[in-house]
């Protein structure tokens, strides 16, 4: 399975580096070339293909760059065209604001980071925003709240594709305590 990780300046590198043998990672950006993380780590990217191969995943991290890109008409148009080509689209934290801006989350459950909640939810009131959720899944669109929730979501994605036992094995290899209940959000203050 191909995973296209769409990077932009000021992305958070913690979200995007990892591996599972069945996945081929492609680091992409709108135009290709070097993209810098929020800590100025340069990553060489290729241009996001105009047509994704079958069984592709589009992964969108968070970072302060989302606040600029949400108003970038070219970028949002690209997302609007690319997301439906992917079998799945996964976002971490404020990455959900970018999908919300496309309108592809209208009427669907989604979540984002609590620290950026007001900003993200102001992007599109047609989204069924879930404040108390580690992650949400609807129609192949996965959104997570914070960074650790992104790990929980990624393990949930692996469980959805390959079974819970595989996700548990990966969590154990990382020595990570997986919160496998997307509704159990200890950071939510109702």
C-alpha positions, 0 to 999 in steps of 0.5 A: 500500500502506498502512503503519500505524506503531504508535507508543508513548511512548519509541519511536525516531524513527530507525526510523519516518520515511522514504518510498517513493512506493507507500506511504502512511504512517499514524502510529497509536497505541492511543488516538490523540493525541500520542505522544512519541519517546524524545527528546520529539519529539511526533507526532500519531497516529490510533487504530489502525483495528480493521480494516486495509485489504487489503495493509496493513503493520504496522510496530513500532519499538523503544524503551524503551516496549516494556518497558512494553507487553510487559506491557500486556494491552490493547496485546498483545490489540490486537496479537494481533488486528491482526497477522493482518490485515496482509499483513506485520508488520515490527519493529525491535530490541525490537519483536520482543518485542511480537510474541513476547508475542502468541504469533504468533511461536511456532515461527517464526524471529525476531531482536532487538538483541544488547544486549537479547537476554536480555530479549527472548528471555525473553519467549517461549521458543517462538520460534525465536530467531536470535542470528546474523541481521541480520533474519528473515522467516517467514510475512510477519513480519519482525524485525530486530536493531539499527537499521541491521539495520532499514534492511537489513530494510526494503530486503530488504522492498522487494526482496521486493515490488519486486525487488532492483534497486529496493532497490539504487536506494533504498540508493544514493539514501540513500548507504547500504551495504546488507547484503543478506544477512540471515545475515551479522551482523557484530555476532554473537559466536557 
